[in-house]
Amino acid sequence: MKILVIQQKMIGDVLTSTVICEALRKEYPDATIDYLVNSNTKPVILGNPFFNTIVEFKNEYRNNKKAFYSFLKEIKKSKYDLVVDAYGKLESNLISYFSKAPKKISFHKWYTQFLYSKVIYRNPEPITNASIAIENRLRLVYPEDKIATNIIRPKIFLTEEEKNTSKTYLEQHKITPETPLIMISVLGSEMRKTLPFDYMAKVIDEIVTTTSANILFNYIPNQEKDAKAIYNLTTQNTQKHIHFNVFGKSLREFIAILSHCDALIGNEGGAVNMAKALDKPTFTIFSPWILKKDWNMFEDGITHESVHLYDTKPELYWDKTPKEMKDQAIELYKNLSSELIIPKLRSYLQNLNL
């Protein structure tokens, strides 16, 4: 049996959707499973044993119709028996159709359901603490009555060489296991997913005051200016604990460094998902427009905790549609002050006993 799983979204979605591959491997142990993802997300799934091959969806396929058509013909030649489309957008609709697989499964959309042999309705409410994101993906493989008993956690696989190289890199900067090490997700993927800078600075100050930990910032090169702005808003004492120039130059290097951290704290996004996949404690600050129940994976109030504006000020949401919440995210963020975050954060850090 030959299976293709499609997920062309961002890093967090691609990592989370590996649970589909793992579930399929359990159901069809002898199957060949290919995982189709965007090229830039490939590093987060390297070494994963639950699929055989990574099929890269390259940028040129989006920008060049001829290249995309050639890619579709290659998909058809692969003769898949089953396609699981977890993406459900035009590109994956076409990939599913051109595959000519006898069985094609995706989430229900009234305007594309005719393309698939089976469509799955998303459940809007979680039945476990795994989150809606995990449970709905598993519905693409398991019947409803098997979801709760077949929960799977996303996993990241590092080589020993990667772990050792990152450990040496940290030691070269005088960062050793004797002092707690906390990664801060200081910036989201966009400003609508980023806690206001002055609030984040106060959060970092609290972390240092409570734990005296070494602090690393998670940011990409084009975010350096904003990351530095947050650094400059912290106290002089906090800045002594921040190793601003210690960071991964690639996604795999970041993951390897993260594997040596004691926790990740900060804005919700791919970094949080990666920390959880490495079995690292997390404290997540959700953007006001993101539905917490969708992505609060395995939250237990101890190892994994979070804050969301809705938890303290639900009245701000009563007359707003999801689109309005997204459009007004930056304004809503102003209500999620550090004073609302810090008490819960302090309790979380004390429970971790770093």
C-alpha positions as MATLAB code, in Angstrom:
seq = 'MKILVIQQKMIGDVLTSTVICEALRKEYPDATIDYLVNSNTKPVILGNPFFNTIVEFKNEYRNNKKAFYSFLKEIKKSKYDLVVDAYGKLESNLISYFSKAPKKISFHKWYTQFLYSKVIYRNPEPITNASIAIENRLRLVYPEDKIATNIIRPKIFLTEEEKNTSKTYLEQHKITPETPLIMISVLGSEMRKTLPFDYMAKVIDEIVTTTSANILFNYIPNQEKDAKAIYNLTTQNTQKHIHFNVFGKSLREFIAILSHCDALIGNEGGAVNMAKALDKPTFTIFSPWILKKDWNMFEDGITHESVHLYDTKPELYWDKTPKEMKDQAIELYKNLSSELIIPKLRSYLQNLNL';
ca = [
       0.000    0.000    0.000;
       1.240    3.473   -0.878;
       0.028    6.534    1.049;
       0.525   10.271    0.576;
      -0.091   12.710    3.440;
      -0.308   16.395    2.477;
       0.304   19.369    4.778;
       1.601   22.561    3.148;
       1.158   25.060    5.969;
       3.706   26.477    8.402;
       6.138   24.707   10.744;
       3.700   24.179   13.625;
       1.070   22.658   11.346;
       3.582   20.424    9.581;
       4.994   19.163   12.874;
       1.537   18.592   14.345;
       0.380   16.711   11.256;
       3.105   14.116   11.737;
       0.615   12.461   14.103;
      -1.317   11.468   10.967;
       1.743    9.679    9.627;
       2.328    7.926   12.949;
      -1.314    6.855   13.153;
      -1.188    5.533    9.591;
       2.016    3.641   10.355;
       0.242    1.912   13.248;
      -2.748    1.074   11.047;
      -0.713    0.020    7.999;
       2.725   -1.100    9.280;
       3.898   -2.339    5.876;
       2.744    0.697    3.885;
       4.993    3.173    2.115;
       4.089    6.597    3.522;
       5.183    9.831    1.853;
       4.766   13.221    3.527;
       4.307   16.247    1.261;
       5.345   19.568    2.829;
       6.674   22.972    1.816;
      10.455   22.954    1.401;
      11.082   25.483    4.187;
       9.376   23.256    6.779;
      11.390   20.138    5.958;
      13.982   20.577    8.782;
      11.385   20.077   11.527;
      10.514   16.569   10.325;
      13.953   15.215    9.407;
      14.657   11.811   10.908;
      11.008   11.057   11.627;
      10.582    7.260   11.341;
       6.830    7.300   10.735;
       7.047    8.072    7.030;
       9.383    6.873    4.302;
       9.973    9.921    2.141;
       9.570   13.697    2.332;
       8.025   15.053   -0.854;
       8.971   18.730   -1.146;
       6.513   21.276   -2.476;
       8.885   23.913   -3.853;
       8.193   27.618   -4.244;
       8.550   27.298   -8.006;
       5.424   25.158   -8.095;
       3.459   28.151   -6.809;
       5.120   30.634   -9.113;
       5.252   28.604  -12.295;
       2.181   26.802  -13.641;
       4.265   24.640  -15.936;
       6.453   23.475  -13.044;
       3.354   22.762  -10.950;
       1.800   20.731  -13.746;
       5.005   18.686  -14.088;
       4.875   18.059  -10.347;
       1.253   16.903  -10.603;
       2.214   14.434  -13.322;
       4.912   13.007  -11.044;
       2.344   12.592   -8.285;
       0.109   10.685  -10.706;
       3.010    8.404  -11.676;
       3.509    7.489   -8.016;
       0.228    5.538   -8.044;
      -0.892    6.206   -4.486;
      -3.577    3.982   -2.998;
      -4.564    6.543   -0.355;
      -4.167   10.319   -0.104;
      -4.790   12.108    3.195;
      -5.092   15.837    2.546;
      -4.726   17.698    5.852;
      -4.215   21.041    4.076;
      -7.389   21.305    2.045;
      -6.508   24.303   -0.146;
      -6.440   24.644   -3.932;
      -2.920   23.233   -4.356;
      -3.612   20.128   -2.286;
      -7.055   19.775   -3.887;
      -5.341   19.531   -7.264;
      -2.639   17.192   -5.953;
      -5.312   14.904   -4.515;
      -7.287   14.938   -7.744;
      -4.296   14.297  -10.009;
      -3.096   11.444   -7.798;
      -6.039    9.354   -9.034;
      -5.829    7.451   -5.750;
      -8.922    5.272   -5.203;
      -9.189    6.583   -1.634;
      -8.836   10.268   -0.876;
      -9.636   11.756    2.551;
      -9.809   15.377    3.665;
     -11.757   17.729    5.929;
     -15.247   18.675    4.842;
     -15.722   21.754    2.708;
     -18.923   21.927    0.727;
     -17.192   23.205   -2.406;
     -14.427   20.538   -2.548;
     -16.062   17.463   -1.030;
     -16.721   15.979   -4.479;
     -12.947   15.567   -4.954;
     -12.627   13.110   -2.078;
     -13.953    9.631   -1.418;
     -14.400   10.531    2.255;
     -14.635   13.824    4.116;
     -14.256   14.346    7.864;
     -16.150   16.921    9.871;
     -13.994   18.820   12.352;
     -15.162   18.659   15.947;
     -15.178   22.218   17.391;
     -14.759   21.021   20.983;
     -11.882   18.956   22.428;
     -12.541   15.622   24.122;
      -9.044   15.352   25.679;
      -6.303   17.797   26.639;
      -4.482   17.015   23.401;
      -6.213   20.013   21.726;
      -8.513   20.274   18.742;
      -5.483   20.507   16.432;
      -4.362   16.997   17.383;
      -7.791   15.391   17.652;
      -9.110   16.603   14.310;
      -5.997   15.420   12.502;
      -6.432   11.982   14.044;
     -10.022   11.922   12.770;
      -8.522   11.647    9.285;
      -7.322    8.168   10.317;
      -9.457    6.877   13.187;
     -13.227    6.652   13.709;
     -14.665    8.943   16.379;
     -14.851    6.274   19.074;
     -11.100    5.637   18.826;
      -9.815    9.190   19.075;
      -9.547    9.473   22.870;
      -7.706    6.150   23.192;
      -5.271    6.801   20.327;
      -3.885   10.238   21.146;
      -0.427   10.797   19.676;
       2.087   13.492   20.558;
       4.139   15.115   17.791;
       7.829   14.274   18.074;
      11.092   15.759   16.833;
      14.083   13.533   16.196;
      17.624   14.860   16.623;
      20.859   13.012   15.982;
      23.422   12.590   18.748;
      25.795   14.701   16.683;
      23.287   17.564   16.602;
      22.771   17.354   20.355;
      26.493   17.245   21.095;
      27.336   20.082   18.692;
      24.717   22.354   20.246;
      25.887   21.439   23.752;
      29.448   22.400   22.833;
      28.188   25.653   21.295;
      26.402   26.569   24.533;
      29.436   25.663   26.645;
      31.589   27.927   24.484;
      29.313   30.777   25.602;
      29.620   29.699   29.244;
      26.097   28.236   29.329;
      26.092   25.008   31.326;
      23.412   22.771   32.899;
      24.243   24.076   36.384;
      22.142   27.182   35.701;
      18.569   26.919   34.335;
      18.273   27.800   30.652;
      15.029   29.263   29.298;
      14.211   29.974   25.662;
      11.988   33.014   25.072;
       9.749   33.131   22.025;
       9.997   36.918   21.986;
       8.240   37.479   18.665;
       5.377   35.826   16.861;
       5.260   35.177   13.132;
       3.543   38.571   12.728;
       2.654   41.522   14.934;
      -0.892   40.210   15.424;
       0.690   37.209   17.152;
       3.228   39.188   19.200;
       2.751   40.420   22.751;
       3.506   44.188   22.949;
       7.227   44.686   23.454;
       7.005   46.447   26.825;
       4.767   43.678   28.201;
       7.194   41.006   26.985;
      10.123   42.838   28.582;
       8.354   42.755   31.958;
       7.646   39.057   31.504;
      11.345   38.396   30.915;
      12.255   40.514   33.947;
       9.945   38.337   36.044;
      11.521   35.133   34.716;
      14.994   36.293   35.714;
      13.815   37.569   39.112;
      12.124   34.247   39.896;
      14.683   31.814   38.470;
      18.031   33.623   37.891;
      18.096   31.582   34.668;
      20.175   32.130   31.571;
      17.936   33.480   28.817;
      18.017   32.826   25.064;
      15.911   34.671   22.496;
      14.228   32.885   19.610;
      14.190   35.130   16.554;
      15.099   34.972   12.887;
      17.556   37.378   11.215;
      14.923   39.781    9.891;
      13.488   40.065   13.420;
      16.764   41.044   15.074;
      15.859   44.743   15.321;
      12.584   43.974   17.110;
      14.243   41.398   19.366;
      16.866   43.981   20.310;
      14.113   46.492   21.078;
      12.623   44.049   23.595;
      16.075   43.401   25.058;
      16.574   47.159   25.543;
      13.302   47.385   27.484;
      14.423   44.862   30.098;
      16.276   45.882   33.253;
      20.069   45.991   33.435;
      20.047   43.000   35.759;
      17.914   41.008   33.315;
      20.243   41.897   30.440;
      23.133   40.260   32.306;
      21.237   36.956   31.983;
      20.290   37.323   28.296;
      22.678   35.770   25.761;
      21.341   37.769   22.844;
      23.795   36.533   20.229;
      23.439   32.867   21.113;
      20.912   31.442   18.698;
      20.540   28.814   16.009;
      21.619   29.896   12.534;
      19.206   27.364   11.029;
      15.986   25.693   12.100;
      17.784   22.449   12.982;
      20.357   24.366   15.035;
      17.561   26.138   16.896;
      15.854   22.818   17.645;
      19.120   21.321   18.886;
      19.740   24.285   21.214;
      16.138   24.111   22.419;
      16.674   20.474   23.367;
      19.077   21.673   26.087;
      16.670   24.270   27.528;
      14.657   23.726   30.690;
      11.560   25.475   29.315;
      10.232   27.673   26.541;
       8.157   30.743   27.374;
       6.548   33.251   25.061;
       4.312   33.868   22.076;
       2.251   31.003   20.716;
       3.563   29.570   17.472;
       5.916   27.051   15.931;
       8.539   27.368   18.682;
       6.018   26.274   21.314;
       5.023   23.279   19.206;
       8.675   22.331   18.751;
       9.341   22.590   22.485;
       6.422   20.279   23.227;
       7.636   17.831   20.584;
      10.979   17.784   22.437;
       9.100   17.165   25.700;
      10.099   20.550   27.118;
       7.867   22.520   29.534;
       6.105   25.512   27.989;
       4.299   28.644   29.096;
       2.367   30.046   26.144;
       1.050   33.573   25.638;
      -1.778   33.347   23.125;
      -2.667   36.094   20.698;
      -6.162   37.456   21.487;
      -7.525   36.255   18.126;
      -6.207   32.674   18.252;
      -8.639   30.128   19.697;
      -6.832   28.678   22.685;
      -8.663   25.334   22.553;
      -7.316   24.773   19.034;
      -3.636   24.845   19.998;
      -3.221   24.403   23.786;
      -1.794   20.945   23.227;
      -1.471   18.746   26.323;
      -1.963   21.666   28.684;
      -2.106   20.412   32.264;
      -1.456   23.559   34.285;
       1.865   22.138   35.486;
       4.248   21.231   32.668;
       2.297   23.135   30.038;
       0.448   26.323   30.942;
      -0.888   29.315   29.022;
      -2.597   32.674   29.248;
      -5.255   34.106   26.957;
      -7.086   37.412   27.131;
     -10.419   35.601   26.987;
      -9.637   33.873   30.299;
      -9.622   37.184   32.198;
     -11.712   39.534   30.045;
     -14.323   37.493   28.145;
     -16.553   40.548   27.840;
     -14.209   41.912   25.175;
     -15.281   39.057   22.882;
     -19.035   39.038   23.261;
     -19.861   41.222   20.255;
     -16.937   40.312   17.978;
     -16.724   37.889   15.083;
     -13.494   35.875   14.551;
     -12.556   38.197   11.689;
     -13.061   41.250   13.875;
     -10.891   39.705   16.598;
      -8.120   39.088   14.080;
      -8.378   42.594   12.636;
      -8.342   44.125   16.130;
      -5.655   41.828   17.582;
      -3.112   44.573   18.211;
      -5.687   46.702   20.045;
      -6.918   43.703   22.030;
      -3.332   42.883   23.018;
      -3.190   46.128   24.994;
      -5.646   44.555   27.445;
      -3.366   41.560   28.046;
      -1.002   43.476   30.309;
       1.991   41.962   32.038;
       0.076   42.372   35.323;
      -2.395   39.768   34.058;
       0.359   37.402   32.906;
       2.925   37.567   35.696;
       0.988   36.019   38.632;
       0.252   32.895   36.599;
       3.787   32.850   35.211;
       5.337   33.200   38.662;
       3.293   30.284   39.977;
       4.248   28.200   36.947;
       7.968   28.892   37.405;
       7.815   28.109   41.111;
       6.118   24.790   40.368;
       8.830   23.919   37.848;
      11.358   24.483   40.638;
      14.095   25.652   38.306;
];
